[in-house]
Amino acid sequence: MTNRLKAGDTVVWCDEHIAYILEENVLVADPISIEDAERLRLTGDELPFSIGIKIMLVDTEEIFDVHSDSVTKTGAAFANRQIECNVPLHCL
């Protein structure tokens, strides 16, 4: 199994939420304190960003842009879980 994350993969986000990857290569804001942003006089366009992924949580259908290192790719065990979790097939 390859470790590359791609749309359609099933992942675990933050070690507890099962999610589907909807999109690759999205901009995700990097963490920076308000104090640092003010001290460096950063504006919205200058804030640090990374490339991440867009995920949809299986249980709630919430959609988030997250850093790739916050998810763990799962095996095939969750591949057909959309039926028992009531996830719309068009979202996969």
Phi and psi in degrees as a GROMACS rama.xvg file:
@    title "Ramachandran Plot"
@    xaxis  label "Phi"
@    yaxis  label "Psi"
@TYPE xy
-79.4755  150.388  THR-2
-88.2227  -7.04753  ASN-3
-65.1866  130.099  ARG-4
-88.0724  134.166  LEU-5
-143.306  160.787  LYS-6
-54.5367  135.352  ALA-7
99.0498  -18.6808  GLY-8
-67.2649  149.257  ASP-9
-98.2594  131.866  THR-10
-134.11  165.124  VAL-11
-111.199  123.633  VAL-12
-99.4103  131.182  TRP-13
53.4172  36.275  CYS-14
61.5921  15.6979  ASP-15
-149.87  -19.7332  GLU-16
-109.129  122.292  HIS-17
-77.3969  134.248  ILE-18
-145.431  160.202  ALA-19
-108.532  140.84  TYR-20
-81.262  123.104  ILE-21
-93.9483  -32.3678  LEU-22
-154.638  145.86  GLU-23
-102.441  165.216  GLU-24
57.0824  53.9119  ASN-25
-107.195  153.401  VAL-26
-77.8642  131.415  LEU-27
-126.648  128.865  VAL-28
-65.2838  133.424  ALA-29
-82.8318  149.013  ASP-30
-67.1598  135.133  PRO-31
-151.939  138.022  ILE-32
-72.6756  154.24  SER-33
-61.1321  -38.7705  ILE-34
-61.7013  -44.0776  GLU-35
-65.1715  -41.658  ASP-36
-62.4938  -42.1917  ALA-37
-68.689  -41.8692  GLU-38
-62.3393  -39.8403  ARG-39
-86.0593  -2.96104  LEU-40
55.192  46.6759  ARG-41
-83.6669  139.749  LEU-42
-102.203  175.152  THR-43
-53.394  -40.3326  GLY-44
-72.5246  -18.727  ASP-45
-99.4884  -7.06919  GLU-46
-64.6641  147.271  LEU-47
-70.9374  137.369  PRO-48
-130.438  156.335  PHE-49
-128.302  167.439  SER-50
-88.8905  128.198  ILE-51
-134.015  -150.717  GLY-52
-134.845  156.138  ILE-53
-100.594  126.25  LYS-54
-121.591  158.411  ILE-55
-123.67  124.334  MET-56
-69.5834  134.156  LEU-57
-64.4577  -45.9552  VAL-58
-71.6015  -36.3201  ASP-59
-112.685  -11.5775  THR-60
64.2638  16.1343  GLU-61
-70.4695  146.473  GLU-62
-117.366  132.031  ILE-63
-135.547  149.446  PHE-64
-96.4211  122.923  ASP-65
-133.314  160.787  VAL-66
-71.4836  140.151  HIS-67
-60.7454  -30.1583  SER-68
-77.6415  -0.108899  ASP-69
-94.581  2.26379  SER-70
-122.283  155.012  VAL-71
-123.278  126.475  THR-72
-69.6392  134.941  LYS-73
-96.7177  169.134  THR-74
-84.8471  -165.923  GLY-75
-70.388  -8.31774  ALA-76
-58.2649  -29.3357  ALA-77
-100.596  2.64895  PHE-78
-57.517  -36.6413  ALA-79
-108.649  19.6128  ASN-80
-72.6617  -11.3558  ARG-81
-59.5641  -28.06  GLN-82
-70.4468  -47.8649  ILE-83
-74.0065  -19.1936  GLU-84
-98.8536  0.383114  CYS-85
60.7949  42.3127  ASN-86
-90.4801  128.854  VAL-87
-58.8317  132.099  PRO-88
-62.3005  -28.4463  LEU-89
-67.317  -14.3949  HIS-90
-84.9799  -11.4959  CYS-91
